[in-house]
Amino acid sequence: MRRPARRPTMKDIARRAGVSESAVSFALNDRPGVSPATRERVRRVAEQLGWQPSTAARALSGEGAATVGLVLARPARTLGVESFFLRLVSGVQEVLAERRLGLLFQVVEDVAAECEVYRRWWAEHRVDGLLVVDPRHDDPRPGLLDSLGLPAVIIGGLEPAPPDGAVEYPAISQLRTDDAGAMASIVDHLFQLGHRRIVHIAGLPELAHTQRRTHSLHAAANARGLTEVRSVSTDYSDTEGAAATRAVLAGERPPTAIVYDNDVMAVAGLAVAAERGLAVPGDLAIVAWDDSVLCRSTHPGLTALVRDTSAFGRRAATALLALLDGGPAVHVLDERPRLTPRGSTVRDAR
């Protein structure tokens, strides 16, 4: 068997550069004690040897782990079919790569387990900061992270929302999504098309964005005098999305329009409509919350909210790096997704 390649060490650099190991340490860590010429020679030799600082050593010396953490407390079975998180992480990683930072990712069963991961990572100096997703009402995570002193960005925004300009936690930024405005645009679109019975097949009920969408749905319906509007909770999977669709369509007064909280459930709903012999959009209109290649590949194409999820991830990562660089916590409302009508709500639309 071949032996694994040995990583170059400071001793190797010292031997090649003809200096002491302490001089190498001073040079590579930008500390006084060596001349500019020696510092330059040491760095040149380190580059030639392919030397990289040890993450563990950096953590122990208080210089940081060069790693950002992301924990997802959702059913693992739902992750393989939903593209939102893949696109979000791709945007995050794009920004982190520019700073040569790593992303430590873990999936857990619930928020309690997520908090335990945070405590362990903090104790082990595993991460410099965190990206926190799926905020909840009265979320316990910001208070915990504040007590641990871990900088973080809450992606999606907490409920209740803080007053304008208020920052509750000095090292926790929020990147909020305009779920309320997006849902209002969907209801307006369906109302203009003549729909009066609308069902929202939602995601997990404890999530803040689910609550914002549901509240906005009912507010928009009340403003238009609509009384047959409701939400049904699911786990975001195609299986539960299809089951919920069958249940609402089997009711005494089935909806004429259904809004799904992700693309996967919307495609499942389209399949259920076909199995029941319902024409889309003639008998049933369908709207997907997040646009994706799935929405553009069905027949008819699915009306969907369009946003650049990768860019959203880049903005979240940039906000976290600003905190790590010593900047103040900020609360930012991200741009509203744009509703793009297609054939699932408008005849002859592509």
PESUL-V366359 format. One record per backbone hydrogen bond with DSSP energy under -0.5 kcal/mol. CO is the residue of the C=O (numbers start at 1). NH is the residue of the N-H. Records with the same first field share a line. If there is no record, write none. Layout:
CO->NH + NH
This chain:
9->13
10->14
11->15
12->16
13->17
14->18 + 19
20->24
21->25
22->26
23->27
24->28
25->29
26->31
27->30
35->39
36->40
37->41
38->42
39->43
40->44
41->45
42->46
43->47
44->48
45->49
46->50 + 51
47->50
54->58
55->59
56->60
57->61
58->63 + 64
59->62
66->102
67->128 + 129
68->104
69->131
70->106
71->73 + 133
72->74 + 108
75->78
76->79 + 80
78->82
81->83
83->87
84->88
85->89
86->90
87->91
88->92
89->93
90->94
91->95
92->96
93->97
94->98
95->99
96->99 + 101
97->100
102->68
103->105
104->70
106->72
108->74
110->114
111->115
112->116
113->117
114->118
115->119
116->120
117->121
118->122
119->123
120->124
121->126
122->125
128->151
129->69
130->132 + 153
131->71 + 133
132->155
135->208
136->139 + 159
140->144
141->145
142->146
143->147
144->148
145->149 + 150
149->151
151->130
152->173
153->132 + 155
154->156 + 175
155->135
156->177
159->138
163->166
166->168
169->172
170->329
171->152
173->154
174->176 + 332
175->156
176->334
177->179
178->182
179->183
180->184
181->185
182->186
183->187
184->188
185->189
186->190
187->191
188->192
189->193
190->195
191->194
196->198 + 228
197->256 + 257
198->230
199->201 + 259
200->202 + 232
201->261
202->234
203->234
204->207
206->137
207->211
208->212
209->213
210->214
211->215
212->216
213->217
214->218
215->219
216->220
217->221
218->222
219->223
220->224
221->224 + 226
222->225
227->229
228->198
230->200
232->202
237->241
238->242
239->243
240->244
241->245
242->246
243->247
244->248
245->249
246->250
248->251
251->254
256->285
257->199
258->260 + 287
259->201
260->289
262->266
263->267
264->268
265->269
266->270
267->271
268->272
269->273
270->274
271->275
272->276
273->278
274->277
279->281 + 283 + 284
285->258
286->303
287->260
288->305
289->291
292->296
293->297
294->297 + 298
295->302
301->344
303->288
304->306 + 340
305->291 + 307
306->338
307->309
308->312
309->313
310->314
311->315
312->316
313->317
314->318
315->319
316->320
317->321
318->322
319->323
320->324
321->325
322->327
323->326
330->174
332->176 + 334
337->339
338->306
339->341
340->304
342->345 + 346
344->286
346->349
